[in-house]
Amino acid sequence: MADRPRVLVVSFSPIHTDARVLRQLSVVARRAHVTTIGYGPRPAGSDEHLRLPDGVPSLPQTARGVALLAARRWGAAELAAPASRHALRLGAGGRWDAVVANDARALPVAHRLAAGAPVWADLHEWAPEERSHVTSWRLLVAPLMDHLCRTYLPRCAATTTVAASIADLYAERYGVRPRVMRNAAPWADLSPTAVDGPTIRLVHSGGAIPGRSLETMLDVVGELGEGWSLDLYLMPGGDGGRYLRSLQDRAAGLPGVTFHAPVAPEALPATLNRYDVGVFWIPPFNANAARTLPNKLFDFVQARLAVAVGPSPEMARVVSDHGLGVVAGDFSAGAAAASLARLSREQVTGFKAAAHAASRELSFATEAAVADDVLDRLLR
């Protein structure tokens, strides 16, 4: 309809496979005509998609950009990334009633294109330490992210982020407390499957990204031995698939491990439903890993699986509060294997039933209410 408000959503990601942005779009699209700027084809929920060229960097990774970062010229570096310049050209001349910036790197573009319209910053993680385990990122990019947050977050009409502990960090450093909008998946009309075969079926889905220590899962299956299997639905990371190939090589001698092609976010719960335990043991290698509350945890719940995680506080809290499964004593393969080895099939069945009972509370319906309230304030 011609009188619908117009909202621009900026995300330097392939939005059509970005689960959080897709959920965000599902709410915005109910209220407005949506224009998206991002990589890949037009995503669901977008009325008009302004496609960034594939492979164009969203950070200042040019000779000029690196020189600006090295010289600590943050203001000049804000829009130096090739993707930012493309986004400004694509969005030039547009008029929007509100703009959504996904992650800190999108803030300068969002505010420039907003031209005074309110901006909602959806912060998918703690931006200043996104990749702080990488030396070049920590030295050159982290200060830029700090500058972007310090400059633009106070100017935003609304801010959201994925977990309470990350909201605390933004409040402490920048004086802006985002509302929490977790990475919960839409409610799926499924029921737990029976745990009645000779093998307890473990499963993991997500990105094959170095640092997540996905090899731990392989080592766990090796320690558990007969009676356990592991299926992996992994998307290659930004390293051209090298880490994924290394995992496949490492698993060559483990007959209980199977690799599958990645599955679209909306198909994950039904795909995972035939398994028994969703697993994820990620060491706290940086601030975001230490505070992670990822999509996959909520995907496991919608798939009606038991859950096994390490002592990551945000995940452990959800698992413990709802009786969803087990939390290992530490992040080692030995501790993870021990947390599973003591489980009976009856206990796994009980955890799957608990996931079923919590599935509505831990679905996106709860988080969509936050997004709706944000839009109420932005579009009134």
Secondary structure by P-SEA (a helix, b strand, c coil): ccccbbbbbbbcccccccaaaaaaaaaaaaccbbbbbcccccccccccccccccccccccccaaaaaaaaaccccccccccaaaaaaaaaaccccccbbbbccccaaaaaaaaacccbbbbbcccccccccccccccccccaaaaaaaaacccccccccccccaaaaaaaaaccccccccccccccccbbbbbbccccccccccccccccccccaaaaaaaaaacccbbbbbbcccccccaaaaaaaaaaacccccbbbbccccccccccccccccbbbbbbccccccccccccaaaaaaaaabbbbbbccaaaaaaaaaaaccccccccccaaaaaaaaaaccaaaaaaaaaaaaaacccccaaaaaaaaaaaaaaacc
